[in-house]
Amino acid sequence: MTVAERARSAVERALAADDLELVLRGDSPYSIPEEYMAPSTVPTNWSAMIRNGLEAASRDDASVPARLEEALLHATGDAEGLYCALEFFRAYLTIRSRRPIFPLDVQRISDALRAGIAAHQAEIRSLHPAWLAPGEDLWERVVRLCDLIKDKHGIALR
């Protein structure tokens, strides 16, 4: 099965089971591999999830963007979920800057991410998820993502 097919299948199964937050987090059984054969230090492939799963699903079901927003907002309630929501948001904004895509309330999501970063900063600094490479720091990743989002899309999250 290709990465595109796995992404489509993961999103379809998550929508059917009302598990969109789990697919955003890359939790089993919804993890989507990177498109190359290298060890991955992220829990899932957010770009493939958007391009190959969520876009098609949102064309077929108008409720998908609203359901996705709710899953994103809920994911900001803990440190690891917040990181995953931030990675998803970066991928979404990047794709959206290149071509039309399903609509999400960018301001609402930005506000939730900003609040989550402030609320979970101490936990993010100490968290070391199993998928993170040895010696890597999750807080440094959050800072890098916030800087990228600000530089590329003009949205300040910290």
Secondary structure, DSSP 8 states (H G I E B T S, - for coil): --HHHHHHHHHHHHHHTT-HHHHHHT-TT-----SSSS---SSS-HHHIIIIIIHHHHHH-TTHHHHHHHHHHHHTTSHHHHHHHHHHHHHHHHHHHHS------HHHHHHHHHHHHHHHHHHHHH---TTS-TT--HHHHHHHHHHHHHHHH-----
